[in-house]
């Protein structure tokens, strides 16, 4: 089931490899979306706003772990492309130690800062009690997020994107069953929705860990952490972590501005963001698959495959985003009414407004995900950080500035999103063409595999 992306048809291999990642991450997003659907339909607008705001906060917190795992995966993929089994093993051990430590610290800070969240996010008083109740339970799932994303990154770096999907599918079904049982059957409210999510997360996280330990025992024997591997992992992972954190911190700051407009806008945003996340999730995961493709071929020094893969990925992403934008535009009302009853027309209309603005410009985020994946795989994660700062920085500033103008109002928050995407795209594309020769300066080296290995050892 492991796929060697350094050989065979380029686009076919990339698409086949990306499909389980797409379905897997849709299922992972489904944890909170199922909560939102059930809470929105059966517990009311305030509960929906509470769970939606919690989702934005949890996305920020887990993005730190997700960024560390993504950066580690780039190193794993390069080592796989080099066929250096010993270096891959050492990188796995170093990455596990680094991310496990970050997980423990993050969990402690989350509980210590719980009561300060209301002030930071401008959460209305009527929303805070159910939100606090939800977060007290959902924070216990942070460790499960680490287990799943770490071992999924390892398997995907080896070209195996199917097994992570299988474990997520099992836990997603369990999440739905437990949600219905806890919320409707046992009348546990938002606490029940949170408990269902945490239990399901541990099923997928521990399940994939056990599979990896037993399926690849040679990689986990004689666990030993070497400092030089820590530095190597940190080179890729910390900057990718910063990128993910900055991105989601920007979203969190925008959430604070949304909250200032009251429960109706909060509920509309909570529902529309779930639709939004599902909509562009495939291009985000295609960007991650593209990054694995680039990293494996970078390790194997296949410059021609990298260039051909880049052209094909851009075309595929653009076509998909155009189709996606069309679907979202015409079915915005039906999608909103999955989360909010049609009787709450103000919330539905505001959600449609959001989707018509942001959903029309998915080509911007599709291009940005490819740029993130490209620079991460080429060992330039700092560029991804710069692009994220441009995208989210402009989004936060414009959200606050435009929404403060009475004639624009909350629409300013929605318009700030695509503007930020396209500004970052322009910088990322310009940088690639200016430095393209430098990226492939190794193309004619006589012994490139040893050269890249020596560079990482420094």
C-alpha positions as CSV (number, residue, x, y, z in Angstrom):
1,X,0.0,0.0,0.0
2,X,3.1,2.3,0.1
3,X,3.4,4.5,-2.9
4,X,6.7,5.5,-4.4
5,X,6.0,8.9,-6.0
6,X,9.4,9.1,-7.6
7,X,8.3,6.7,-10.3
8,X,5.3,6.1,-12.6
9,X,2.7,8.5,-14.1
10,X,2.9,11.8,-12.3
11,X,-0.7,13.1,-12.1
12,X,-2.2,9.7,-11.7
13,X,0.1,8.8,-8.8
14,X,-0.5,12.2,-7.2
15,X,-4.3,12.0,-7.5
16,X,-4.5,8.4,-6.3
17,X,-2.3,9.2,-3.3
18,X,-4.3,12.3,-2.4
19,X,-7.8,10.8,-2.5
20,X,-7.5,8.9,0.8
21,X,-6.0,12.0,2.4
22,X,-9.0,14.1,1.1
23,X,-11.5,11.6,2.5
24,X,-9.6,11.2,5.7
25,X,-9.4,14.9,6.5
26,X,-13.1,15.3,5.5
27,X,-13.8,12.7,8.2
28,X,-11.5,14.5,10.7
29,X,-13.3,17.7,10.1
30,X,-16.5,15.8,10.5
31,X,-15.9,15.4,14.2
32,X,-16.8,19.0,14.9
33,X,-19.2,19.3,12.0
34,X,-21.4,16.5,13.4
35,X,-21.4,18.3,16.7
36,X,-22.4,21.5,15.0
37,X,-25.2,19.8,13.0
38,X,-26.7,18.1,16.0
39,X,-26.2,21.0,18.4
40,X,-27.6,23.5,15.9
41,X,-30.7,21.5,15.1
42,X,-31.6,20.3,18.6
43,X,-30.0,22.6,21.2
44,X,-30.5,26.0,19.6
45,X,-28.6,29.1,18.3
46,X,-26.7,29.8,21.4
47,X,-25.3,26.3,21.7
48,X,-24.4,26.4,18.0
49,X,-22.5,29.6,18.5
50,X,-20.7,28.1,21.5
51,X,-19.6,25.0,19.6
52,X,-18.6,27.0,16.5
53,X,-16.4,29.4,18.5
54,X,-14.8,26.4,20.2
55,X,-14.1,24.9,16.9
56,X,-12.1,28.0,15.8
57,X,-10.1,27.9,19.1
58,X,-9.4,24.2,18.8
59,X,-8.3,24.6,15.2
60,X,-5.7,27.1,16.4
61,X,-4.5,24.9,19.2
62,X,-4.2,21.7,17.2
63,X,-2.6,23.6,14.3
64,X,0.5,23.8,16.3
65,X,0.7,20.0,16.5
66,X,-0.5,19.7,12.9
67,X,2.3,22.1,11.7
68,X,5.0,20.1,13.6
69,X,3.7,16.9,12.0
70,X,3.6,18.4,8.5
71,X,7.2,19.6,8.8
72,X,8.3,16.2,10.1
73,X,6.5,14.5,7.2
74,X,8.6,16.5,4.8
75,X,11.8,15.2,6.4
76,X,10.4,11.6,6.4
77,X,9.5,11.9,2.7
78,X,13.0,13.2,1.8
79,X,14.6,10.3,3.7
80,X,12.3,7.8,2.0
81,X,13.3,9.3,-1.4
82,X,16.9,8.9,-0.4
83,X,16.3,5.3,0.7
84,X,18.1,6.1,3.9
85,X,16.4,3.8,6.4
86,X,18.6,4.6,9.4
87,X,18.2,8.3,9.0
88,X,14.4,7.9,8.6
89,X,14.3,5.9,11.9
90,X,16.3,8.5,13.8
91,X,14.1,11.3,12.4
92,X,11.0,9.4,13.5
93,X,12.3,9.1,17.1
94,X,13.4,12.8,17.2
95,X,10.1,14.0,15.8
96,X,8.1,11.9,18.3
97,X,10.0,13.3,21.3
98,X,9.7,16.9,20.1
99,X,5.9,16.8,19.3
100,X,5.0,14.8,22.4
101,X,6.7,17.5,24.5
102,X,4.8,20.2,22.7
103,X,1.5,18.3,23.2
104,X,2.0,18.1,26.9
105,X,2.9,21.8,27.2
106,X,-0.1,22.8,25.0
107,X,-2.5,20.7,27.1
108,X,-1.4,22.3,30.3
109,X,-1.6,25.8,28.9
110,X,-5.1,25.2,27.5
111,X,-6.5,24.4,30.9
112,X,-4.6,27.1,32.7
113,X,-5.9,29.8,30.2
114,X,-9.5,28.5,30.0
115,X,-11.1,31.4,31.8
116,X,-9.2,34.0,29.9
117,X,-10.7,32.8,26.6
118,X,-14.0,34.7,27.1
119,X,-12.2,38.0,27.3
120,X,-9.8,37.3,24.4
121,X,-12.5,36.2,22.0
122,X,-15.2,38.7,23.2
123,X,-17.6,35.9,23.9
124,X,-21.1,37.2,24.9
125,X,-22.2,36.2,28.4
126,X,-25.1,34.0,27.2
127,X,-22.7,32.0,25.0
128,X,-19.8,31.6,27.5
129,X,-21.3,29.0,29.9
130,X,-22.0,26.3,27.2
131,X,-18.7,27.1,25.5
132,X,-16.8,26.7,28.7
133,X,-18.5,23.4,29.4
134,X,-17.7,22.2,25.9
135,X,-14.0,23.2,26.1
136,X,-13.4,21.6,29.5
137,X,-14.0,18.3,27.8
138,X,-12.7,18.8,24.3
139,X,-9.2,19.9,25.6
140,X,-8.7,16.3,26.7
141,X,-8.6,15.3,23.0
142,X,-5.5,17.2,22.3
143,X,-3.2,14.2,22.9
144,X,-5.4,12.1,20.6
145,X,-4.8,14.7,17.8
146,X,-1.1,14.3,18.3
147,X,-1.2,10.5,18.0
148,X,-3.3,10.6,14.9
149,X,-1.4,13.3,13.0
150,X,2.0,12.0,13.9
151,X,1.5,8.5,12.8
152,X,-0.6,9.5,9.8
153,X,2.3,11.8,8.7
154,X,4.7,8.8,9.0
155,X,2.5,6.5,6.9
156,X,1.9,9.2,4.3
157,X,5.6,9.9,4.0
158,X,6.0,6.3,3.0
159,X,3.2,6.7,0.4
160,X,0.5,5.0,2.5
161,X,-2.5,7.3,2.7
162,X,-5.1,4.6,2.9
163,X,-4.6,3.3,6.5
164,X,-5.1,6.8,8.1
165,X,-8.4,7.0,6.2
166,X,-9.6,3.6,7.5
167,X,-9.0,4.6,11.1
168,X,-10.7,7.9,10.7
169,X,-13.7,6.3,9.0
170,X,-14.2,3.9,11.9
171,X,-14.0,6.7,14.5
172,X,-16.2,9.1,12.4
173,X,-19.0,6.6,12.4
174,X,-18.5,6.0,16.2
175,X,-18.6,9.8,16.7
176,X,-22.0,10.1,15.0
177,X,-23.4,7.3,17.0
178,X,-22.1,8.7,20.3
179,X,-23.2,12.2,19.4
180,X,-26.8,11.0,18.9
181,X,-26.7,8.9,22.0
182,X,-25.1,11.5,24.4
183,X,-27.0,14.6,23.1
184,X,-30.4,13.1,22.2
185,X,-30.6,9.9,24.2
186,X,-28.9,10.9,27.4
187,X,-29.7,14.6,27.1
188,X,-26.1,15.6,27.9
189,X,-26.1,18.8,25.8
190,X,-22.9,20.3,24.6
191,X,-20.9,18.3,27.1
192,X,-22.2,15.1,25.4
193,X,-21.2,16.4,22.0
194,X,-17.7,17.1,23.3
195,X,-17.3,13.7,25.0
196,X,-18.4,11.9,21.8
197,X,-15.7,13.8,19.8
198,X,-12.9,13.0,22.3
199,X,-13.7,9.3,22.5
200,X,-13.8,9.1,18.7
201,X,-10.5,11.0,18.4
202,X,-8.8,8.5,20.7
203,X,-10.1,5.6,18.7
204,X,-8.4,6.9,15.6
205,X,-5.2,8.2,17.4
206,X,-4.4,5.1,19.4
207,X,-5.6,2.7,16.6
208,X,-3.2,4.2,14.0
209,X,-0.4,4.2,16.6
210,X,-0.8,0.5,17.3
211,X,-0.9,-0.3,13.6
212,X,2.3,1.6,13.0
213,X,4.2,0.0,15.8
214,X,3.2,-3.5,14.7
215,X,3.3,-2.9,11.0
216,X,6.8,-1.3,10.9
217,X,8.6,-2.7,14.1
218,X,12.1,-2.0,12.7
219,X,11.4,1.8,12.9
220,X,10.5,1.8,16.6
221,X,13.1,-0.5,18.1
222,X,16.0,0.9,20.1
223,X,14.3,4.2,20.6
224,X,17.0,6.9,20.8
225,X,16.8,10.6,20.3
226,X,19.8,12.2,18.6
227,X,20.3,16.0,18.9
228,X,21.3,16.4,15.3
229,X,18.0,14.9,14.2
230,X,16.1,17.2,16.6
231,X,17.8,20.1,14.8
232,X,16.9,18.7,11.4
233,X,13.3,18.2,12.4
234,X,13.1,21.6,14.0
235,X,14.4,23.2,10.8
236,X,11.4,22.0,8.9
237,X,8.8,21.6,11.7
238,X,9.0,24.7,13.7
239,X,8.6,27.1,10.8
240,X,5.8,25.0,9.5
241,X,4.3,25.1,13.0
242,X,4.6,28.9,13.1
243,X,3.0,29.0,9.7
244,X,0.0,27.0,10.8
245,X,-0.2,28.8,14.1
246,X,-0.1,32.3,12.5
247,X,-2.8,31.2,10.0
248,X,-5.1,30.0,12.7
249,X,-4.3,32.8,15.1
250,X,-5.5,35.2,12.4
251,X,-8.7,33.2,12.1
252,X,-9.1,33.3,15.9
253,X,-8.7,37.1,15.9
254,X,-11.3,37.3,13.1
255,X,-13.5,35.1,15.3
256,X,-13.2,37.7,18.0
257,X,-14.4,40.4,15.7
258,X,-17.3,38.2,14.5
259,X,-18.4,37.6,18.1
260,X,-18.7,41.4,18.6
261,X,-21.7,41.3,16.2
262,X,-23.7,39.1,18.4
263,X,-25.2,35.5,18.5
264,X,-26.9,35.7,15.0
265,X,-23.7,36.5,13.2
266,X,-21.7,34.1,15.4
267,X,-24.1,31.2,14.5
268,X,-24.1,32.1,10.8
269,X,-20.3,32.1,10.9
270,X,-20.1,28.9,12.8
271,X,-22.2,27.1,10.2
272,X,-20.7,28.8,7.1
273,X,-17.1,28.0,8.3
274,X,-17.9,24.3,8.5
275,X,-19.3,24.4,4.9
276,X,-16.2,26.4,3.9
277,X,-13.8,24.0,5.5
278,X,-15.4,21.0,3.8
279,X,-15.5,22.8,0.5
280,X,-11.8,23.6,0.2
281,X,-10.6,20.6,2.2
282,X,-9.9,18.6,-1.0
283,X,-7.5,21.3,-2.4
284,X,-5.8,21.6,1.0
285,X,-5.2,17.8,1.1
286,X,-4.2,17.8,-2.6
287,X,-1.6,20.5,-1.6
288,X,-0.3,18.1,1.1
289,X,-0.1,15.2,-1.3
290,X,1.7,17.5,-3.8
291,X,4.1,18.4,-1.0
292,X,4.9,14.7,-0.4
293,X,5.4,14.2,-4.1
294,X,7.8,17.2,-4.3
295,X,9.7,16.0,-1.2
296,X,10.1,12.5,-2.4
297,X,11.4,13.6,-5.7
298,X,13.5,16.3,-4.1
299,X,15.2,13.5,-2.1
300,X,15.6,11.4,-5.2
301,X,16.8,14.5,-7.2
302,X,14.1,14.1,-10.0
303,X,14.0,17.7,-11.2
304,X,12.0,17.0,-14.3
305,X,9.3,15.2,-12.3
306,X,9.1,18.1,-9.9
307,X,8.5,20.6,-12.8
308,X,6.0,18.4,-14.5
309,X,4.2,17.7,-11.2
310,X,4.0,21.4,-10.5
311,X,2.3,22.2,-13.8
312,X,-0.2,19.4,-13.5
313,X,-1.0,20.2,-9.9
314,X,-1.7,23.9,-10.7
315,X,-4.1,22.9,-13.6
316,X,-5.9,20.3,-11.5
317,X,-6.4,22.7,-8.5
318,X,-7.7,25.5,-10.7
319,X,-10.3,23.3,-12.4
320,X,-11.5,21.8,-9.1
321,X,-11.8,25.2,-7.4
322,X,-13.8,26.7,-10.2
323,X,-16.3,23.8,-10.1
324,X,-16.4,24.0,-6.3
325,X,-17.2,27.8,-6.3
326,X,-20.0,27.2,-8.7
327,X,-21.6,24.5,-6.5
328,X,-21.3,26.6,-3.4
329,X,-22.8,29.6,-5.0
330,X,-26.0,27.9,-6.2
331,X,-26.5,25.6,-3.2
332,X,-25.6,28.0,-0.4
333,X,-29.1,28.2,1.1
334,X,-29.6,24.4,1.2
335,X,-26.2,24.0,2.8
336,X,-26.9,26.6,5.5
337,X,-30.3,25.0,6.3
338,X,-28.5,21.7,7.1
339,X,-27.1,23.5,10.2
340,X,-29.8,26.1,10.9
341,X,-33.6,25.7,10.8
342,X,-35.3,27.7,8.0
343,X,-37.3,29.5,10.6
344,X,-34.1,31.3,11.7
345,X,-34.0,33.3,8.4
346,X,-31.6,36.0,9.7
347,X,-28.8,33.4,10.5
348,X,-29.4,31.6,7.2
349,X,-29.2,34.8,5.1
350,X,-26.0,35.9,6.8
351,X,-24.4,32.5,6.1
352,X,-25.4,32.7,2.5
353,X,-23.9,36.2,2.3
354,X,-20.6,34.8,3.6
355,X,-20.6,31.8,1.2
356,X,-21.4,34.0,-1.8
357,X,-18.4,36.2,-1.1
358,X,-15.7,33.8,0.0
359,X,-16.9,30.8,-2.0
360,X,-16.6,32.7,-5.3
361,X,-12.8,32.9,-4.9
362,X,-11.6,29.4,-4.0
363,X,-9.0,29.6,-6.7
364,X,-7.1,31.9,-4.4
365,X,-6.8,29.4,-1.5
366,X,-6.2,26.5,-3.9
367,X,-3.1,28.3,-5.3
368,X,-2.0,29.2,-1.8
369,X,-2.1,25.6,-0.5
370,X,0.1,24.5,-3.5
371,X,2.6,27.2,-2.6
372,X,2.7,26.1,1.0
373,X,3.4,22.5,0.0
374,X,6.0,23.5,-2.6
375,X,8.1,25.6,-0.3
376,X,7.8,23.2,2.6
377,X,9.0,20.3,0.4
378,X,11.9,22.3,-1.0
379,X,13.3,23.0,2.4
380,X,12.0,26.7,2.4
381,X,9.3,26.6,5.1
382,X,10.2,30.2,6.0
383,X,8.6,31.3,2.8
384,X,5.4,29.6,3.8
385,X,5.5,31.6,7.0
386,X,5.9,34.8,5.1
387,X,2.9,34.0,2.8
388,X,0.8,33.1,5.8
389,X,1.6,36.4,7.5
390,X,0.7,38.3,4.4
391,X,-2.6,36.4,3.9
392,X,-3.7,36.4,7.5
393,X,-2.2,39.7,8.5
394,X,-4.1,41.5,5.7
395,X,-7.2,39.6,6.6
396,X,-7.2,40.6,10.2
397,X,-6.4,44.2,9.5
398,X,-9.0,44.5,6.8
399,X,-11.6,42.6,8.9
400,X,-11.4,45.2,11.7
401,X,-11.0,48.2,9.4
402,X,-13.7,47.4,6.9
403,X,-16.3,46.1,9.4
404,X,-16.0,49.3,11.4
405,X,-17.3,51.3,8.5
406,X,-21.1,51.5,9.0
407,X,-22.0,51.2,5.3
408,X,-19.9,48.0,5.1
409,X,-20.4,46.3,8.5
410,X,-19.9,42.6,8.8
411,X,-19.4,42.2,5.0
412,X,-16.0,43.7,5.5
413,X,-15.0,40.6,7.5
414,X,-16.1,38.3,4.7
415,X,-14.4,40.3,1.9
416,X,-11.1,40.4,3.8
417,X,-10.6,36.7,3.3
418,X,-10.2,36.5,-0.5
419,X,-8.2,39.7,-0.6
420,X,-5.7,38.1,1.8
421,X,-5.5,35.0,-0.3
422,X,-4.7,36.8,-3.6
423,X,-2.1,39.1,-2.0
424,X,-0.2,36.0,-0.7
425,X,-0.5,34.2,-4.0
426,X,1.0,37.2,-5.9
427,X,4.1,37.2,-3.6
428,X,4.5,33.4,-3.6
429,X,4.4,33.1,-7.4
430,X,6.7,36.1,-7.9
431,X,9.2,34.6,-5.5
432,X,9.2,31.2,-7.2
433,X,10.0,32.7,-10.7
434,X,12.7,34.9,-9.2
435,X,14.4,32.0,-7.4
436,X,13.5,29.1,-9.7
437,X,17.1,28.5,-10.8
438,X,18.4,28.5,-7.3
439,X,15.8,25.8,-6.2
440,X,17.1,23.4,-8.8
441,X,20.8,24.3,-8.6
442,X,21.6,20.7,-7.7
443,X,20.2,19.3,-10.9
444,X,23.5,18.5,-12.5
445,X,25.5,17.4,-9.5
446,X,27.2,14.0,-9.9
447,X,26.2,12.6,-6.5
448,X,23.2,14.6,-5.3
449,X,21.9,12.2,-2.7
450,X,25.0,12.2,-0.7
451,X,25.2,16.0,-1.0
452,X,21.7,16.5,0.4
453,X,22.5,14.1,3.2
454,X,25.6,16.0,4.2
455,X,23.7,19.3,4.1
456,X,21.1,18.0,6.6
457,X,23.9,16.7,8.9
458,X,25.3,20.2,9.4
